[in-house]
Amino acid sequence: MPAQQLLLPELKEDTEQLQKQLESELADCTEVQIAYRIKIKKYMLKYGIWHISDLDYTKRQLFRQFLAEKIKPNKFRDYEKAFDQIKQHSIRGQTKVISGKNNQIKYENHILFLPYHPNQELVSKLDRVQRKDELLWDFSRNAPEKMKRQVFRILHYFLENDLEQELLRSHIDSLRTFYDFCVKELMNDIELLELTDFQRFADKLKSEGKPKNTLRIVDLCRKILFINSDEIHWEAHIWYLERLHLLPERMNPSNPVISFSFLEITHKRNRELLKKYMRYGLGMTELTINNLRQNLNYLRSFLTEIKMDNNTDISAISGEQVDIYFRIQQERNIQAGTYNKIVMIILHFFNFLMAHRYIEKIPFCADYYLKKVVQKHHDRSVELKVSLEIIQKLPNFPLNLRLMYLHLWAVGLRVSEVCTLKGNAYFTQGIDAWIQVYQIKMKSYKRIPIPMSLYRLMKVYLKKCNIGQEDYIFKNRKGGAYNNTTFRRKMLKYCNLNYIQNGEYIFQSHDYRHSVATLFYDNGVSLQSVRDYLGHFYEEMTRQYIDYMPKKLADANGDYFNNHGSLAESLIKKKR
């Protein structure tokens, strides 16, 4: 008897055993109706699939073909749902059986069907997606592997973070569109996308009638990759400062700098050198991040506007080219102080290049271009009738704006100081009330007296809002410091709504520092005391805050000579 014939009973017995096991596995899937289980069983038996754990997306597609001649098209979705539920039942069972099983998956060059993700808690957020094919991610496509790995990481970042369902779906849809674009354009690295790439993607979205907010996915992808990298990607075209863990003293929470962008510089060598310079500024200097951003903005303008060939980098620039650039700046309506700042920032950049031997000499003499700065006094005090009108109408303003305004009007704080006040700022000594303020501009604390009425108002507010000692008093939506730009915008809005100064008043927070300084000086407070109160280093700076100062000095001078006569006359009297 042939050996094949001898094996037939054993094969039959094995098949019967496998069939019983399959029936048992399907019977455990009680969340699926019997009718659907029967149909799926027939399919699995036909194709020799003996375990529900063997089901995958490819077999799901085969199941659809199997159903094509057996059910109506409008029933496909119900059967596919049942198929998915059985597969998910198997995934959950495997997770429970294997203790400590890692339900995270690593990138592989194949199809990823999100409903079959090992972490079923994550994908449960996507249960409401009707068209399951939207949850298919094909990482076997012909495209650079680095880019596909990046998209994989971003996708899982969305899944693993506690996003609201609609937001999660929106992000995934946008990412899919962006992924398709990157595949078509053969993008190698999302962090190195150029402005031209961004524009092509924007044009694609417009031509396809996609929502405008889809474009935001590009920046979101860049940010996720930069912030969550094991090492800092200094080669990226946008740096997100959250990743750098900078000292709080260098940050202004009321005017936060989110990122440094080098995208606008298309010359690769120049962009590389500017990145090196900014990296030096971040790591080796104590400059505030706002100052570094300002330096970046000026240098970015310099490198994009200077007249030179596309093939010429900044290390080969001539003095004539620099001269043309500075002359163009001189023709613009730029204050002398600002113009000088531009010259010095560019000089520091070239000093850096020379120190690191990227250039042999600096191609210009800064002293030749620097302008003489004549200090002009600008009277900025708020008119008394205007501030009184605001005070009268202040109950119409939101509570936080009321209290913030009072710190400007009654105390003369900088808007950044108001926005960053914390719960421990207020205290008393004897019968006097005080406030402790961190001066972001000066990187130091100051303590100054405040009206007792303001102290009491703030104590009530702190208690009512349950604000802790280290909590920001005036918060943004995320609990951080209130943004000073937001404050100004809202004050402008409510001043307009309340028809302040017949609707013509333009709110400027810094004007109130001038008002307080001028009021103090007019009431006999010494210039030195006003300086200490405002937190200035130099008296010359304080003089700029006391309005009508030139007139006051002239009046004082006139009074002196009216009382004492001229200097010549006094000398003659002494000789006699």
C-alpha positions as CSV (number, residue, x, y, z in Angstrom):
1,M,0.0,0.0,0.0
2,P,1.4,3.4,-1.0
3,A,2.7,5.6,1.9
4,Q,0.3,8.4,0.8
5,Q,-2.6,6.1,1.4
6,L,-1.3,5.2,4.8
7,L,-1.2,8.9,5.8
8,L,-4.7,9.7,4.7
9,P,-6.5,8.6,8.0
10,E,-4.0,10.7,10.0
11,L,-4.5,13.7,7.8
12,K,-8.2,13.4,8.1
13,E,-7.9,13.1,11.8
14,D,-5.7,16.2,12.0
15,T,-8.1,18.1,9.9
16,E,-11.0,17.2,12.1
17,Q,-9.1,18.2,15.1
18,L,-8.2,21.6,13.6
19,Q,-11.8,22.1,12.6
20,K,-13.0,21.5,16.1
21,Q,-10.4,23.9,17.5
22,L,-11.5,26.5,15.0
23,E,-15.1,26.1,15.9
24,S,-14.2,26.5,19.6
25,E,-12.3,29.7,18.9
26,L,-15.2,31.1,16.9
27,A,-17.7,30.1,19.6
28,D,-15.7,32.2,22.1
29,C,-16.4,35.3,19.9
30,T,-19.8,35.9,21.5
31,E,-19.8,39.6,20.5
32,V,-20.3,38.4,16.9
33,Q,-23.7,37.1,15.7
34,I,-23.8,33.3,14.8
35,A,-24.8,34.0,11.2
36,Y,-21.6,36.0,10.6
37,R,-19.5,33.4,12.5
38,I,-20.8,30.6,10.3
39,K,-20.0,32.5,7.1
40,I,-16.5,33.3,8.3
41,K,-16.0,29.7,9.4
42,K,-16.9,28.5,5.8
43,Y,-14.4,30.9,4.4
44,M,-11.6,29.9,6.8
45,L,-12.2,26.2,6.1
46,K,-12.2,26.7,2.3
47,Y,-8.8,28.4,2.4
48,G,-7.3,26.2,5.2
49,I,-7.1,29.0,7.9
50,W,-7.2,27.1,11.1
51,H,-6.7,29.8,13.7
52,I,-8.4,33.2,14.1
53,S,-5.0,34.6,15.1
54,D,-3.9,33.9,11.4
55,L,-6.4,36.4,10.1
56,D,-4.8,39.6,8.7
57,Y,-5.6,42.4,6.2
58,T,-4.7,40.3,3.2
59,K,-7.1,37.5,4.3
60,R,-9.7,40.3,4.9
61,Q,-9.4,41.2,1.3
62,L,-9.8,37.6,0.3
63,F,-12.8,37.3,2.5
64,R,-14.4,40.1,0.5
65,Q,-13.9,38.2,-2.7
66,F,-15.3,35.1,-1.0
67,L,-18.5,37.1,-0.2
68,A,-18.8,38.6,-3.6
69,E,-21.1,35.9,-5.0
70,K,-22.8,35.0,-1.8
71,I,-24.2,38.3,-0.3
72,K,-25.6,41.6,-1.5
73,P,-23.0,44.5,-1.7
74,N,-24.8,46.5,1.0
75,K,-24.0,43.7,3.5
76,F,-20.3,43.7,2.9
77,R,-19.6,46.2,5.7
78,D,-21.5,44.1,8.3
79,Y,-19.5,41.0,7.4
80,E,-16.2,42.9,7.4
81,K,-17.1,44.3,10.8
82,A,-17.7,40.8,12.1
83,F,-14.4,39.7,10.6
84,D,-12.6,42.6,12.3
85,Q,-14.3,41.8,15.7
86,I,-13.1,38.2,15.5
87,K,-9.5,39.3,14.7
88,Q,-9.6,41.8,17.5
89,H,-10.9,39.2,19.9
90,S,-7.9,37.1,19.1
91,I,-5.5,40.1,19.7
92,R,-7.0,40.8,23.1
93,G,-6.8,37.1,24.0
94,Q,-3.1,37.0,23.1
95,T,-2.4,40.1,25.2
96,K,-4.1,38.5,28.2
97,V,-2.5,35.1,27.9
98,I,1.1,36.2,27.5
99,S,2.1,38.0,30.7
100,G,3.9,41.2,30.2
101,K,3.5,41.1,26.4
102,N,4.7,44.2,24.7
103,N,1.8,45.4,22.7
104,Q,3.8,48.0,20.8
105,I,4.9,47.2,17.2
106,K,8.1,48.2,15.4
107,Y,8.3,49.6,12.0
108,E,8.3,47.0,9.2
109,N,8.2,47.4,5.5
110,H,4.6,46.0,5.1
111,I,1.0,46.9,5.4
112,L,-0.3,48.1,8.7
113,F,-4.0,47.9,9.3
114,L,-4.8,50.0,12.4
115,P,-7.8,47.9,13.6
116,Y,-5.3,45.0,14.0
117,H,-2.8,47.0,16.1
118,P,-1.6,45.0,19.2
119,N,-2.8,47.8,21.5
120,Q,-6.5,47.6,21.2
121,E,-7.1,50.3,23.7
122,L,-5.4,52.8,21.3
123,V,-7.4,51.8,18.2
124,S,-10.7,51.8,20.1
125,K,-10.7,55.5,19.5
126,L,-11.1,54.8,15.8
127,D,-14.1,52.5,16.1
128,R,-16.4,55.1,14.7
129,V,-14.5,55.3,11.4
130,Q,-17.0,53.9,8.9
131,R,-14.6,53.3,6.0
132,K,-12.0,51.0,7.5
133,D,-9.8,51.3,4.5
134,E,-9.0,54.8,5.7
135,L,-7.1,53.0,8.5
136,L,-4.8,51.2,6.1
137,W,-1.2,52.3,6.0
138,D,1.0,50.7,3.3
139,F,4.6,51.0,4.4
140,S,5.7,48.7,1.6
141,R,5.4,51.5,-1.0
142,N,8.3,52.5,-3.1
143,A,9.6,55.5,-1.2
144,P,12.7,56.4,1.0
145,E,12.8,54.3,4.2
146,K,13.7,57.2,6.4
147,M,10.6,59.1,5.5
148,K,8.4,56.0,6.0
149,R,9.9,55.4,9.4
150,Q,9.2,59.0,10.3
151,V,5.5,58.8,9.2
152,F,5.3,55.5,11.3
153,R,6.6,57.3,14.4
154,I,4.2,60.3,13.9
155,L,1.2,58.0,13.4
156,H,2.0,56.2,16.7
157,Y,2.5,59.5,18.4
158,F,-1.1,60.4,17.5
159,L,-2.4,57.0,18.7
160,E,-0.4,57.0,22.0
161,N,-1.4,60.5,23.1
162,D,-4.7,61.2,24.7
163,L,-6.3,63.0,21.7
164,E,-10.0,63.6,21.4
165,Q,-11.5,61.2,18.9
166,E,-12.4,63.8,16.2
167,L,-9.0,65.4,16.5
168,L,-7.2,62.1,16.3
169,R,-9.1,61.2,13.1
170,S,-8.4,64.6,11.7
171,H,-4.7,64.2,12.3
172,I,-4.6,60.8,10.8
173,D,-6.5,61.9,7.7
174,S,-4.1,64.9,7.3
175,L,-1.1,62.6,7.8
176,R,-2.3,60.2,5.2
177,T,-2.6,63.0,2.6
178,F,0.9,64.2,3.6
179,Y,2.3,60.7,3.4
180,D,0.9,60.3,-0.1
181,F,2.6,63.5,-1.2
182,C,5.9,62.5,0.3
183,V,5.8,59.1,-1.4
184,K,5.0,60.7,-4.8
185,E,7.7,63.4,-4.4
186,L,10.2,60.8,-3.0
187,M,10.9,62.9,0.1
188,N,13.7,61.5,2.1
189,D,13.5,63.5,5.4
190,I,10.4,65.4,6.6
191,E,12.6,67.7,8.8
192,L,14.5,68.8,5.7
193,L,11.5,69.8,3.6
194,E,12.1,73.1,1.8
195,L,9.7,76.0,1.3
196,T,9.3,74.9,-2.3
197,D,8.2,71.5,-1.1
198,F,5.8,73.1,1.3
199,Q,4.3,75.2,-1.5
200,R,3.8,72.2,-3.7
201,F,2.0,70.4,-1.0
202,A,-0.2,73.5,-0.4
203,D,-1.0,73.6,-4.2
204,K,-1.9,69.9,-4.1
205,L,-4.3,70.5,-1.2
206,K,-5.9,73.4,-3.1
207,S,-6.3,71.5,-6.3
208,E,-7.9,68.5,-4.4
209,G,-10.2,70.8,-2.4
210,K,-8.8,69.7,0.9
211,P,-9.4,71.8,4.0
212,K,-6.9,74.6,4.6
213,N,-6.1,73.3,8.1
214,T,-4.6,70.1,6.5
215,L,-1.5,72.2,5.8
216,R,-0.8,72.4,9.5
217,I,0.2,68.7,9.5
218,V,3.6,69.7,8.0
219,D,4.6,71.8,11.0
220,L,3.1,69.3,13.4
221,C,5.1,66.5,11.9
222,R,8.3,68.5,12.1
223,K,7.6,69.3,15.7
224,I,6.9,65.7,16.8
225,L,10.0,64.4,15.1
226,F,12.3,67.1,16.6
227,I,10.9,67.1,20.1
228,N,10.7,63.3,20.5
229,S,14.1,62.4,19.0
230,D,16.7,60.6,21.1
231,E,19.3,63.2,20.1
232,I,18.8,66.8,19.1
233,H,18.5,67.1,15.3
234,W,20.5,70.2,14.7
235,E,20.4,69.6,11.0
236,A,16.6,70.1,11.0
237,H,15.4,73.3,9.2
238,I,13.2,74.2,12.2
239,W,14.3,73.9,15.8
240,Y,11.5,73.6,18.4
241,L,12.9,75.1,21.6
242,E,10.8,72.8,23.9
243,R,13.2,70.1,23.1
244,L,16.3,72.0,24.2
245,H,15.3,72.3,28.0
246,L,16.6,75.9,28.3
247,L,17.0,77.6,31.6
248,P,13.8,79.4,32.7
249,E,15.8,82.6,33.2
250,R,16.4,82.9,29.5
251,M,12.7,82.5,28.6
252,N,9.9,85.1,28.7
253,P,6.7,83.0,29.5
254,S,4.5,85.9,28.5
255,N,6.0,86.1,25.0
256,P,7.3,82.6,24.4
257,V,9.5,81.7,21.4
258,I,8.3,78.4,20.0
259,S,10.8,77.8,17.3
260,F,13.8,79.0,15.2
261,S,13.2,78.6,11.5
262,F,16.0,78.5,8.9
263,L,13.6,77.7,6.0
264,E,13.8,81.1,4.4
265,I,17.5,80.7,3.6
266,T,17.8,78.7,0.5
267,H,21.6,78.7,0.1
268,K,22.6,75.5,1.9
269,R,26.0,76.6,3.0
270,N,24.8,79.9,4.4
271,R,22.0,78.1,6.2
272,E,24.5,75.6,7.7
273,L,26.7,78.5,9.0
274,L,23.7,80.3,10.5
275,K,22.7,77.1,12.3
276,K,26.2,76.8,13.7
277,Y,26.0,80.4,14.9
278,M,22.6,80.0,16.5
279,R,23.7,76.8,18.2
280,Y,26.6,78.7,19.6
281,G,24.2,81.4,20.9
282,L,22.0,78.8,22.6
283,G,24.8,76.8,24.2
284,M,27.6,79.2,24.9
285,T,26.0,82.6,25.7
286,E,23.6,83.8,28.3
287,L,21.4,85.8,25.8
288,T,17.7,85.5,26.3
289,I,15.8,83.5,23.8
290,N,13.9,86.6,22.7
291,N,17.2,88.3,21.9
292,L,18.5,85.3,20.0
293,R,15.3,85.3,18.0
294,Q,15.8,88.9,17.2
295,N,19.4,88.1,16.1
296,L,18.1,85.3,13.9
297,N,15.5,87.5,12.3
298,Y,18.1,90.2,11.4
299,L,20.6,87.7,10.1
300,R,18.0,85.8,8.1
301,S,17.0,89.0,6.4
302,F,20.7,89.8,5.8
303,L,21.4,86.4,4.2
304,T,18.3,86.5,2.0
305,E,18.5,90.1,0.9
306,I,22.2,90.6,0.3
307,K,23.2,90.8,-3.4
308,M,25.2,87.7,-4.3
309,D,25.3,84.8,-6.7
310,N,23.4,81.6,-5.8
311,N,26.7,79.7,-5.9
312,T,28.5,82.2,-3.6
313,D,28.3,81.6,0.2
314,I,28.7,84.2,2.9
315,S,32.4,83.3,3.5
316,A,33.2,84.7,0.0
317,I,31.2,87.9,0.3
318,S,32.9,91.2,-0.6
319,G,33.0,94.5,1.2
320,E,31.1,96.1,-1.7
321,Q,28.2,93.7,-1.3
322,V,28.0,94.4,2.4
323,D,28.2,98.2,1.7
324,I,25.2,97.9,-0.8
325,Y,23.2,96.1,1.9
326,F,23.9,98.7,4.6
327,R,23.1,101.5,2.2
328,I,19.7,99.9,1.4
329,Q,19.0,99.7,5.1
330,Q,19.9,103.4,5.5
331,E,17.3,104.3,2.9
332,R,14.6,102.6,4.9
333,N,12.7,104.3,7.7
334,I,14.7,102.6,10.5
335,Q,15.6,104.4,13.7
336,A,19.3,104.9,14.3
337,G,19.4,102.6,17.4
338,T,17.8,99.8,15.4
339,Y,20.1,100.3,12.4
340,N,23.1,100.2,14.7
341,K,21.8,97.0,16.3
342,I,21.6,95.4,12.8
343,V,25.2,96.4,12.0
344,M,26.5,95.0,15.3
345,I,24.6,91.7,15.0
346,I,26.0,91.2,11.5
347,L,29.5,92.1,12.9
348,H,29.1,89.5,15.7
349,F,28.1,86.9,13.1
350,F,31.3,87.6,11.1
351,N,33.4,87.5,14.2
352,F,32.0,84.0,14.9
353,L,32.8,83.0,11.3
354,M,36.4,84.3,11.6
355,A,36.9,82.7,15.1
356,H,35.9,79.4,13.6
357,R,38.1,79.9,10.5
358,Y,35.2,80.0,8.0
359,I,36.5,83.4,6.9
360,E,40.0,85.0,7.0
361,K,38.9,88.6,7.7
362,I,35.7,90.6,8.3
363,P,34.7,92.3,5.0
364,F,33.6,95.6,6.5
365,C,34.4,98.2,9.2
366,A,31.4,98.5,11.6
367,D,32.5,101.9,12.9
368,Y,32.2,103.3,9.4
369,Y,28.5,102.5,9.3
370,L,27.4,103.1,12.9
371,K,25.2,106.2,13.3
372,K,25.2,108.7,16.1
373,V,22.2,108.1,18.3
374,V,20.4,111.2,19.5
375,Q,18.1,110.4,22.4
376,K,14.6,111.8,21.7
377,H,12.2,112.1,24.6
378,H,8.7,110.9,23.7
379,D,5.9,112.0,26.0
380,R,3.8,108.8,26.5
381,S,1.9,109.4,29.7
382,V,-1.7,108.4,29.6
383,E,-4.0,111.5,29.9
384,L,-5.7,111.6,33.3
385,K,-9.2,111.8,31.8
386,V,-8.5,108.7,29.7
387,S,-7.3,106.6,32.6
388,L,-10.3,107.8,34.7
389,E,-12.7,106.9,31.9
390,I,-11.2,103.4,31.8
391,I,-11.4,103.0,35.6
392,Q,-15.1,104.0,35.5
393,K,-15.9,101.5,32.7
394,L,-13.6,98.8,34.1
395,P,-16.5,96.7,35.5
396,N,-17.5,96.1,31.8
397,F,-14.1,94.3,31.2
398,P,-13.5,90.6,32.0
399,L,-12.2,90.1,35.6
400,N,-8.6,89.1,34.6
401,L,-8.3,92.1,32.4
402,R,-9.5,94.4,35.2
403,L,-6.9,93.1,37.6
404,M,-4.1,93.1,35.0
405,Y,-4.9,96.7,34.1
406,L,-4.8,97.8,37.7
407,H,-1.2,96.5,38.0
408,L,-0.3,98.8,35.0
409,W,-2.2,101.9,36.2
410,A,-1.5,101.8,39.9
411,V,1.9,100.1,40.0
412,G,3.5,100.7,36.6
413,L,4.7,97.2,36.0
414,R,5.9,96.0,32.6
415,V,3.3,93.9,30.8
416,S,5.6,90.9,30.9
417,E,5.9,91.2,34.7
418,V,2.1,91.4,35.0
419,C,1.6,88.3,32.8
420,T,4.1,86.3,34.8
421,L,3.0,87.2,38.3
422,K,2.7,84.2,40.6
423,G,0.6,83.4,43.7
424,N,3.4,84.2,46.1
425,A,3.9,87.8,44.8
426,Y,1.9,89.7,47.4
427,F,2.9,90.2,51.1
428,T,2.7,92.8,53.9
429,Q,5.3,94.4,56.2
430,G,3.6,96.2,59.0
431,I,0.9,98.4,57.6
432,D,2.4,98.4,54.0
433,A,1.5,96.1,51.2
434,W,4.3,94.9,48.8
435,I,4.7,92.9,45.6
436,Q,7.6,90.8,44.5
437,V,8.2,90.9,40.7
438,Y,10.6,89.0,38.5
439,Q,12.0,91.3,35.9
440,I,12.5,89.2,32.9
441,K,14.3,92.0,31.1
442,M,16.8,92.5,34.0
443,K,16.9,88.8,35.1
444,S,16.3,89.8,38.7
445,Y,13.6,90.3,41.4
446,K,12.4,93.6,42.8
447,R,10.1,94.4,45.6
448,I,8.0,97.5,45.5
449,P,5.1,98.9,47.5
450,I,1.5,98.7,46.2
451,P,-1.8,100.2,47.3
452,M,-3.4,98.2,50.1
453,S,-6.7,98.1,48.1
454,L,-4.9,96.3,45.3
455,Y,-3.4,93.8,47.8
456,R,-6.8,93.0,49.2
457,L,-8.4,92.6,45.7
458,M,-5.7,90.2,44.7
459,K,-5.9,88.1,47.9
460,V,-9.6,87.7,47.3
461,Y,-9.0,86.7,43.7
462,L,-6.2,84.2,44.7
463,K,-8.5,82.5,47.2
464,K,-11.5,82.5,44.8
465,C,-9.5,80.9,41.9
466,N,-7.6,78.6,44.2
467,I,-4.2,79.8,42.9
468,G,-1.2,78.2,44.5
469,Q,2.0,79.9,45.5
470,E,3.9,78.9,42.4
471,D,1.0,79.1,40.0
472,Y,0.7,81.8,37.4
473,I,-2.1,84.2,38.5
474,F,-3.1,85.1,35.0
475,K,-3.1,81.9,32.9
476,N,-3.5,80.9,29.3
477,R,-5.6,78.0,28.2
478,K,-2.8,75.5,29.0
479,G,-2.1,76.9,32.4
480,G,1.0,78.8,31.4
481,A,1.7,82.5,31.7
482,Y,-0.8,84.8,30.0
483,N,0.5,86.0,26.6
484,N,1.3,89.7,26.5
485,T,0.1,90.0,22.8
486,T,-3.2,88.4,23.8
487,F,-3.5,90.9,26.7
488,R,-3.0,93.9,24.4
489,R,-5.4,92.5,21.7
490,K,-8.1,92.0,24.3
491,M,-7.6,95.4,25.9
492,L,-7.9,97.0,22.5
493,K,-11.1,95.1,21.9
494,Y,-12.7,96.1,25.2
495,C,-11.6,99.7,25.0
496,N,-13.2,99.9,21.6
497,L,-16.4,98.1,22.8
498,N,-16.7,100.6,25.7
499,Y,-16.0,103.5,23.4
500,I,-13.0,104.8,25.4
501,Q,-12.0,108.3,24.2
502,N,-14.9,108.1,21.7
503,G,-13.5,104.8,20.3
504,E,-10.2,106.4,19.3
505,Y,-8.0,105.3,22.3
506,I,-5.2,102.9,21.3
507,F,-4.1,101.0,24.4
508,Q,-0.4,100.7,24.9
509,S,0.6,99.0,28.1
510,H,4.0,100.7,28.4
511,D,2.5,104.1,28.5
512,Y,1.3,103.5,32.0
513,R,5.0,103.0,33.2
514,H,5.6,106.5,31.9
515,S,2.5,107.8,33.7
516,V,3.5,106.3,37.1
517,A,7.2,107.5,36.7
518,T,6.0,111.0,35.8
519,L,3.5,111.1,38.7
520,F,6.1,110.1,41.2
521,Y,8.6,112.7,40.0
522,D,6.0,115.4,40.0
523,N,5.2,114.7,43.6
524,G,8.8,115.1,44.8
525,V,10.2,111.6,44.5
526,S,13.9,111.7,43.5
527,L,15.1,110.5,40.1
528,Q,17.2,107.8,41.9
529,S,14.1,106.5,43.8
530,V,12.0,106.4,40.6
531,R,14.9,104.5,38.9
532,D,14.9,101.9,41.7
533,Y,11.1,101.6,41.6
534,L,11.0,101.0,37.9
535,G,14.0,98.6,38.1
536,H,16.3,100.5,35.7
537,F,20.1,100.2,35.7
538,Y,20.8,103.7,34.6
539,E,19.3,107.1,35.4
540,E,19.4,108.0,31.8
541,M,16.9,105.3,31.1
542,T,14.7,106.6,33.8
543,R,14.8,110.2,32.4
544,Q,13.1,108.8,29.2
545,Y,10.2,107.6,31.3
546,I,9.5,111.0,33.0
547,D,7.4,112.9,30.6
548,Y,8.0,116.6,30.0
549,M,11.4,116.2,31.6
550,P,13.2,118.7,29.3
551,K,10.5,121.3,30.2
552,K,10.8,120.5,33.9
553,L,14.6,120.9,33.8
554,A,14.2,124.3,32.0
555,D,11.7,125.5,34.5
556,A,13.9,124.4,37.4
557,N,16.8,126.2,35.8
558,G,14.8,129.4,35.3
559,D,13.6,129.3,38.9
560,Y,17.2,129.0,40.1
561,F,18.4,132.0,38.2
562,N,15.3,134.1,39.1
563,N,16.1,133.5,42.7
564,H,19.9,133.7,42.6
565,G,20.7,135.8,39.6
566,S,23.1,134.9,37.0
567,L,26.4,133.1,37.5
568,A,28.4,136.1,36.3
569,E,26.6,138.4,38.8
570,S,27.3,136.0,41.7
571,L,31.0,135.9,40.8
572,I,31.2,139.7,40.7
573,K,29.6,139.9,44.1
574,K,32.2,137.5,45.5
575,K,35.1,139.7,44.1
576,R,33.8,142.7,45.8
